[in-house]
């Protein structure tokens, strides 16, 4: 393992006897993991808010065209 693999993904702290995983990331404490997840959720909420108009408009267009679209599988 390299030195970066032996460090927390959030704070860069060293691991003790226990470490916490989330999608391949390792955290030294549960508080680091929870803080990382909260910060990530906040970023995702900001992106959903930013793209909300575009996503809702495209889904309305998709729902409106469902009756008129026909697919032919060959």
N, C-alpha and C positions, 0 to 999 in steps of 0.2 A: 504494500500500500504506500502511496506517496503521502507527503505531508498534508496536502489538501484533502485527501480522503479521510484523514484522521481528525478532521475539524468539523464543527457544527456548520450547517448550511446557512444558519441565520446569524449567529453572533461570532462564529469562528472559534468558539471555545473548544477545549479538549473534551473528549468523551470520558466518562467514568465507567463504572461497571455496567450501567444501563444506558442505552440510547434509544431514541424514538425514530421510527421511519414514517415517511409519507412519500409515495411515488418515487422511490429510489433516493430520496434526500434523507440525510441523517441529521438528527438534532440532539444536542447534549441534554436538554431538559424538556419537559412537557410544556413549560411556559414558552420556550423558544418555538416549538412546533405550533402552539396555539396562536402566538403572535404572528408567525409567518402565514398561517391559514387566514387569520383575520385581515391581514394586510393584502393578501391575495384576493380574498372575497371583496374587499373594498375596491380594488382595482377592476375586478370583473364587473362589479355593479356600475362603476363609472363607464366602462366600455358598453355595457348593456344600455345605459342611459344615453350615451352618445350615439349608438347605432340603433336605438329603439325606433326612431321614425322610419329609417330605411328598412329595418327588418319587418316592422308592422305593415308598411306599405307593400313590400314584396309578398308578404303572406296573404294580404287582402287580394292582390292581383292574382296570386296562385289559386286562392279559393274561388275567386270569381270566374276563372278560366277552366276550372275542373270539369264542368259539364260540357264544355265545347272542345276540349282536347281529347283526341282519340289516339290510342297507341296500337300499332300493328307489330306484333312479334313475329319474326320470320325465323 
